[in-house]
Amino acid sequence: MLTERLKVRKAMNLVDEELQKVGVEILSRTYKQERWLVYRCKKYGREFTVHVFNKLSAMHNGDRLDTGVDERVYEELIKAPDDYVVFSDYTNKQVYGAKVRDLVVSAQRPDPKAWVASSNTWIVRFWVDQMKPLSELFGLNASTLADMVKESIRTHNQEDALLHPIRIGVYHPSEIGYCMRKQYYAYVVGGAGFDDETLVIFEIGNAVHEMISNMLGVPAEEREVEISLQVGDGVELRGRADIIMVRNGETHIIELKSTSHDYAVPKPEHVVQLQIYLEALHVQHGILLYINKTNGKVFGFDIYYDRAKVAEIKKRVLTLHNYIINKTLPPAEGKSKQVWEECRYCPYKDRCDRDERMV
């Protein structure tokens, strides 16, 4: 008769065999508890985490089959909704699983029958028939492909963030015209990233920019040109101009903006950004070129160097810098603007609302 420890080992071996059958490479294994392992895996060029549980056998609950985890384990799992959970049913020689976010949906919350006196805890149960065999869970399907796209975009965004880290004293032309409090939070609070949907929108914008650059025949050396502008002692504006087009001995800076709106006039924040580039590169003329992704319209605005405007921008940068180094909360400019979307999509909205109530 198999000992308990040997049953656990065989159950885990069953998981390894099933993962290998579906082409999942196991990079590492970490024990959380005797019957709970965390695997780091790889397939289709992407890495992901799999939480493996040895249940020995599933339980019959009326006319349905279920399994479960300690509620304290459940609370830890739901912090990572994109991870996978796999259960090894050794008695029936079956392995099945789901994304954590799907388990959250199918979970049956604790009831008196799920109370386990020996561990002084509740068990959160999941319906086995709502889970999937590993061949389906880790196969190339619509869900997997969507996850691959999102993960690729997240990785690209993280790599870009490493190349352009946030550092007090270095500010971004593309942000300086927007709400000063939002920028303050980014430097002082940090930690707020963009959700997957916003990152996808950014990537679509980048693809549109690449398409326009190709159509205009812009050579590589005229694209994404790094610029730097000293504003004061230890204070700098640093960014990338989309296109520096040199034609017939004249230099023009072109800033491309993909949008879902039509503009009768250019957005003030975009004008601020372009004025910084004109000042930094000593160029007199720029163009804001808008591409509306929803209706296909393309329209542009000529922007000419404005010395007085640049002076205002530099003053604004120094004001922001002083707020940041003194850790003094600046006004919530986004709340006073007519264009309310700036607050709606701000990653610091909840924090700002709390601080606003205390002001």
GULO-809782 format. One record per residue (C-alpha): x, y, z. Coordinates in steps of 0.02 Angstrom, whole numbers. Layout:
<recs>
{east:X | north:Y | up:Z}
...
</recs>
This chain:
<recs>
{east:0 | north:0 | up:0}
{east:71 | north:169 | up:-50}
{east:121 | north:285 | up:89}
{east:52 | north:462 | up:93}
{east:220 | north:538 | up:46}
{east:240 | north:419 | up:-100}
{east:64 | north:461 | up:-162}
{east:108 | north:646 | up:-159}
{east:267 | north:615 | up:-257}
{east:177 | north:509 | up:-387}
{east:42 | north:641 | up:-402}
{east:173 | north:775 | up:-436}
{east:260 | north:661 | up:-562}
{east:94 | north:644 | up:-650}
{east:85 | north:833 | up:-668}
{east:262 | north:840 | up:-737}
{east:221 | north:706 | up:-866}
{east:62 | north:793 | up:-922}
{east:149 | north:962 | up:-937}
{east:287 | north:885 | up:-1042}
{east:158 | north:800 | up:-1154}
{east:83 | north:968 | up:-1200}
{east:253 | north:1049 | up:-1230}
{east:268 | north:1150 | up:-1070}
{east:448 | north:1170 | up:-1011}
{east:469 | north:1170 | up:-822}
{east:604 | north:1297 | up:-777}
{east:596 | north:1281 | up:-587}
{east:496 | north:1207 | up:-443}
{east:471 | north:1288 | up:-273}
{east:382 | north:1205 | up:-127}
{east:255 | north:1313 | up:-38}
{east:181 | north:1170 | up:62}
{east:190 | north:981 | up:46}
{east:45 | north:976 | up:-75}
{east:72 | north:1147 | up:-153}
{east:213 | north:1180 | up:-275}
{east:245 | north:1333 | up:-382}
{east:315 | north:1295 | up:-555}
{east:396 | north:1424 | up:-667}
{east:360 | north:1366 | up:-845}
{east:386 | north:1416 | up:-1025}
{east:293 | north:1386 | up:-1188}
{east:277 | north:1483 | up:-1351}
{east:423 | north:1590 | up:-1295}
{east:333 | north:1660 | up:-1142}
{east:359 | north:1619 | up:-958}
{east:217 | north:1594 | up:-835}
{east:181 | north:1528 | up:-661}
{east:84 | north:1369 | up:-622}
{east:23 | north:1328 | up:-447}
{east:16 | north:1139 | up:-430}
{east:-92 | north:1054 | up:-299}
{east:-95 | north:870 | up:-259}
{east:-274 | north:832 | up:-210}
{east:-254 | north:640 | up:-218}
{east:-437 | north:634 | up:-273}
{east:-579 | north:752 | up:-310}
{east:-735 | north:753 | up:-203}
{east:-916 | north:719 | up:-250}
{east:-1031 | north:861 | up:-202}
{east:-1206 | north:804 | up:-247}
{east:-1205 | north:764 | up:-432}
{east:-1049 | north:866 | up:-466}
{east:-865 | north:839 | up:-440}
{east:-766 | north:972 | up:-348}
{east:-598 | north:1006 | up:-269}
{east:-534 | north:1147 | up:-162}
{east:-396 | north:1241 | up:-71}
{east:-375 | north:1316 | up:101}
{east:-454 | north:1489 | up:99}
{east:-289 | north:1568 | up:152}
{east:-210 | north:1488 | up:-1}
{east:-355 | north:1552 | up:-107}
{east:-327 | north:1730 | up:-46}
{east:-146 | north:1719 | up:-102}
{east:-190 | north:1645 | up:-271}
{east:-314 | north:1780 | up:-319}
{east:-176 | north:1911 | up:-307}
{east:-107 | north:1838 | up:-470}
{east:-258 | north:1815 | up:-586}
{east:-151 | north:1776 | up:-739}
{east:-65 | north:1628 | up:-655}
{east:-123 | north:1450 | up:-684}
{east:-186 | north:1325 | up:-556}
{east:-167 | north:1139 | up:-588}
{east:-242 | north:998 | up:-483}
{east:-172 | north:822 | up:-487}
{east:-306 | north:690 | up:-456}
{east:-191 | north:541 | up:-425}
{east:-329 | north:416 | up:-387}
{east:-412 | north:443 | up:-557}
{east:-247 | north:479 | up:-646}
{east:-311 | north:648 | up:-705}
{east:-234 | north:821 | up:-710}
{east:-344 | north:973 | up:-740}
{east:-331 | north:1160 | up:-712}
{east:-380 | north:1337 | up:-753}
{east:-323 | north:1517 | up:-749}
{east:-337 | north:1589 | up:-573}
{east:-460 | north:1719 | up:-637}
{east:-573 | north:1578 | up:-700}
{east:-564 | north:1489 | up:-533}
{east:-623 | north:1648 | up:-449}
{east:-778 | north:1643 | up:-558}
{east:-814 | north:1458 | up:-529}
{east:-773 | north:1454 | up:-344}
{east:-908 | north:1406 | up:-222}
{east:-885 | north:1510 | up:-68}
{east:-866 | north:1422 | up:101}
{east:-1014 | north:1337 | up:183}
{east:-1025 | north:1244 | up:350}
{east:-980 | north:1078 | up:267}
{east:-816 | north:1154 | up:208}
{east:-755 | north:1195 | up:383}
{east:-601 | north:1094 | up:430}
{east:-578 | north:1091 | up:618}
{east:-404 | north:1015 | up:612}
{east:-334 | north:1164 | up:516}
{east:-456 | north:1291 | up:589}
{east:-497 | north:1360 | up:418}
{east:-620 | north:1356 | up:274}
{east:-600 | north:1266 | up:109}
{east:-644 | north:1358 | up:-51}
{east:-713 | north:1234 | up:-177}
{east:-701 | north:1235 | up:-367}
{east:-805 | north:1137 | up:-492}
{east:-691 | north:1014 | up:-581}
{east:-803 | north:1007 | up:-735}
{east:-771 | north:1194 | up:-763}
{east:-584 | north:1162 | up:-774}
{east:-487 | north:1102 | up:-926}
{east:-367 | north:962 | up:-970}
{east:-189 | north:1025 | up:-991}
{east:-193 | north:997 | up:-1179}
{east:-330 | north:1128 | up:-1190}
{east:-268 | north:1241 | up:-1050}
{east:-94 | north:1261 | up:-1125}
{east:-135 | north:1236 | up:-1308}
{east:-132 | north:1377 | up:-1434}
{east:-306 | north:1448 | up:-1423}
{east:-387 | north:1619 | up:-1425}
{east:-356 | north:1648 | up:-1240}
{east:-174 | north:1594 | up:-1249}
{east:-141 | north:1702 | up:-1402}
{east:-220 | north:1854 | up:-1317}
{east:-110 | north:1823 | up:-1164}
{east:44 | north:1811 | up:-1275}
{east:5 | north:1979 | up:-1355}
{east:-25 | north:2064 | up:-1186}
{east:132 | north:1989 | up:-1109}
{east:237 | north:2043 | up:-1258}
{east:172 | north:2220 | up:-1242}
{east:203 | north:2221 | up:-1054}
{east:381 | north:2160 | up:-1082}
{east:413 | north:2294 | up:-1212}
{east:346 | north:2427 | up:-1094}
{east:455 | north:2364 | up:-951}
{east:610 | north:2364 | up:-1062}
{east:572 | north:2542 | up:-1117}
{east:549 | north:2594 | up:-935}
{east:721 | north:2523 | up:-894}
{east:798 | north:2625 | up:-1035}
{east:709 | north:2783 | up:-977}
{east:693 | north:2771 | up:-787}
{east:604 | north:2904 | up:-685}
{east:733 | north:3015 | up:-602}
{east:699 | north:3174 | up:-506}
{east:769 | north:3320 | up:-605}
{east:736 | north:3237 | up:-774}
{east:563 | north:3273 | up:-843}
{east:472 | north:3221 | up:-1000}
{east:413 | north:3341 | up:-1137}
{east:264 | north:3229 | up:-1176}
{east:201 | north:3245 | up:-996}
{east:248 | north:3422 | up:-943}
{east:89 | north:3502 | up:-1013}
{east:-24 | north:3383 | up:-919}
{east:-85 | north:3387 | up:-739}
{east:56 | north:3435 | up:-623}
{east:-10 | north:3328 | up:-480}
{east:-8 | north:3172 | up:-589}
{east:176 | north:3202 | up:-628}
{east:211 | north:3234 | up:-443}
{east:136 | north:3065 | up:-397}
{east:241 | north:2977 | up:-531}
{east:402 | north:3044 | up:-453}
{east:358 | north:3044 | up:-267}
{east:235 | north:2900 | up:-250}
{east:279 | north:2793 | up:-401}
{east:213 | north:2617 | up:-420}
{east:66 | north:2654 | up:-534}
{east:80 | north:2571 | up:-702}
{east:-38 | north:2563 | up:-849}
{east:-165 | north:2424 | up:-870}
{east:-155 | north:2304 | up:-1017}
{east:-286 | north:2397 | up:-1117}
{east:-192 | north:2562 | up:-1105}
{east:-28 | north:2478 | up:-1154}
{east:-112 | north:2402 | up:-1307}
{east:-176 | north:2575 | up:-1357}
{east:2 | north:2643 | up:-1341}
{east:69 | north:2503 | up:-1452}
{east:-65 | north:2537 | up:-1583}
{east:-10 | north:2718 | up:-1582}
{east:172 | north:2665 | up:-1606}
{east:120 | north:2556 | up:-1753}
{east:29 | north:2702 | up:-1833}
{east:184 | north:2810 | up:-1810}
{east:292 | north:2678 | up:-1893}
{east:170 | north:2665 | up:-2038}
{east:169 | north:2854 | up:-2067}
{east:358 | north:2864 | up:-2056}
{east:374 | north:2726 | up:-2186}
{east:248 | north:2809 | up:-2301}
{east:344 | north:2973 | up:-2291}
{east:506 | north:2884 | up:-2328}
{east:588 | north:2947 | up:-2168}
{east:759 | north:2866 | up:-2144}
{east:801 | north:2783 | up:-1979}
{east:917 | north:2923 | up:-1921}
{east:772 | north:3048 | up:-1930}
{east:656 | north:2945 | up:-1819}
{east:639 | north:2941 | up:-1629}
{east:779 | north:3068 | up:-1605}
{east:835 | north:3091 | up:-1425}
{east:830 | north:3271 | up:-1363}
{east:889 | north:3354 | up:-1204}
{east:856 | north:3530 | up:-1142}
{east:933 | north:3605 | up:-985}
{east:807 | north:3707 | up:-889}
{east:903 | north:3747 | up:-730}
{east:1036 | north:3682 | up:-613}
{east:1008 | north:3495 | up:-609}
{east:843 | north:3509 | up:-701}
{east:824 | north:3440 | up:-876}
{east:692 | north:3399 | up:-1004}
{east:729 | north:3238 | up:-1098}
{east:626 | north:3149 | up:-1230}
{east:615 | north:3085 | up:-1408}
{east:552 | north:3182 | up:-1557}
{east:456 | north:3072 | up:-1679}
{east:530 | north:3139 | up:-1841}
{east:667 | north:3265 | up:-1879}
{east:642 | north:3293 | up:-2065}
{east:780 | north:3384 | up:-2159}
{east:728 | north:3435 | up:-2335}
{east:809 | north:3562 | up:-2452}
{east:921 | north:3625 | up:-2313}
{east:775 | north:3658 | up:-2195}
{east:738 | north:3562 | up:-2035}
{east:563 | north:3522 | up:-1977}
{east:507 | north:3429 | up:-1821}
{east:355 | north:3319 | up:-1845}
{east:259 | north:3252 | up:-1696}
{east:137 | north:3112 | up:-1737}
{east:-17 | north:3085 | up:-1631}
{east:-140 | north:2941 | up:-1653}
{east:-308 | north:2985 | up:-1578}
{east:-492 | north:2942 | up:-1571}
{east:-548 | north:3123 | up:-1589}
{east:-549 | north:3262 | up:-1717}
{east:-468 | north:3425 | up:-1663}
{east:-513 | north:3596 | up:-1729}
{east:-356 | north:3661 | up:-1642}
{east:-204 | north:3567 | up:-1578}
{east:-205 | north:3507 | up:-1397}
{east:-108 | north:3630 | up:-1287}
{east:-9 | north:3486 | up:-1208}
{east:52 | north:3434 | up:-1379}
{east:101 | north:3612 | up:-1423}
{east:203 | north:3618 | up:-1261}
{east:292 | north:3458 | up:-1310}
{east:334 | north:3520 | up:-1484}
{east:393 | north:3690 | up:-1421}
{east:519 | north:3599 | up:-1310}
{east:587 | north:3504 | up:-1460}
{east:599 | north:3663 | up:-1564}
{east:696 | north:3749 | up:-1425}
{east:812 | north:3601 | up:-1394}
{east:856 | north:3579 | up:-1578}
{east:855 | north:3764 | up:-1626}
{east:721 | north:3735 | up:-1758}
{east:590 | north:3863 | up:-1807}
{east:451 | north:3755 | up:-1879}
{east:360 | north:3599 | up:-1823}
{east:204 | north:3504 | up:-1872}
{east:78 | north:3416 | up:-1761}
{east:6 | north:3278 | up:-1869}
{east:-150 | north:3190 | up:-1801}
{east:-212 | north:3022 | up:-1865}
{east:-387 | north:2976 | up:-1808}
{east:-392 | north:2787 | up:-1788}
{east:-582 | north:2780 | up:-1785}
{east:-627 | north:2874 | up:-1943}
{east:-463 | north:2877 | up:-2041}
{east:-447 | north:3066 | up:-2047}
{east:-273 | north:3142 | up:-2054}
{east:-250 | north:3325 | up:-2011}
{east:-108 | north:3435 | up:-1954}
{east:-59 | north:3602 | up:-1880}
{east:94 | north:3710 | up:-1910}
{east:180 | north:3758 | up:-1749}
{east:313 | north:3894 | up:-1748}
{east:444 | north:3926 | up:-1617}
{east:379 | north:4043 | up:-1482}
{east:513 | north:4111 | up:-1364}
{east:387 | north:4176 | up:-1237}
{east:296 | north:4009 | up:-1235}
{east:459 | north:3917 | up:-1205}
{east:498 | north:4033 | up:-1059}
{east:329 | north:3989 | up:-982}
{east:364 | north:3804 | up:-1005}
{east:534 | north:3816 | up:-921}
{east:455 | north:3907 | up:-774}
{east:325 | north:3770 | up:-762}
{east:460 | north:3635 | up:-758}
{east:552 | north:3723 | up:-617}
{east:388 | north:3742 | up:-521}
{east:355 | north:3555 | up:-538}
{east:532 | north:3517 | up:-484}
{east:513 | north:3621 | up:-326}
{east:350 | north:3533 | up:-282}
{east:437 | north:3366 | up:-301}
{east:597 | north:3399 | up:-205}
{east:499 | north:3482 | up:-64}
{east:366 | north:3345 | up:-68}
{east:230 | north:3477 | up:-76}
{east:69 | north:3423 | up:-161}
{east:35 | north:3530 | up:-316}
{east:-140 | north:3579 | up:-372}
{east:-246 | north:3446 | up:-459}
{east:-246 | north:3535 | up:-627}
{east:-337 | north:3393 | up:-713}
{east:-492 | north:3423 | up:-607}
{east:-506 | north:3602 | up:-665}
{east:-492 | north:3564 | up:-851}
{east:-639 | north:3548 | up:-967}
{east:-564 | north:3388 | up:-1039}
{east:-612 | north:3273 | up:-895}
{east:-538 | north:3117 | up:-977}
{east:-368 | north:3163 | up:-904}
{east:-433 | north:3120 | up:-731}
{east:-538 | north:2973 | up:-787}
{east:-389 | north:2877 | up:-856}
{east:-260 | north:2935 | up:-729}
{east:-178 | north:2789 | up:-636}
{east:-172 | north:2898 | up:-479}
{east:-355 | north:2948 | up:-480}
{east:-402 | north:2860 | up:-317}
{east:-250 | north:2930 | up:-226}
{east:-286 | north:3104 | up:-293}
{east:-469 | north:3097 | up:-241}
{east:-417 | north:3049 | up:-63}
{east:-288 | north:3188 | up:-54}
{east:-412 | north:3314 | up:-125}
{east:-534 | north:3277 | up:15}
{east:-398 | north:3314 | up:141}
{east:-343 | north:3479 | up:63}
</recs>
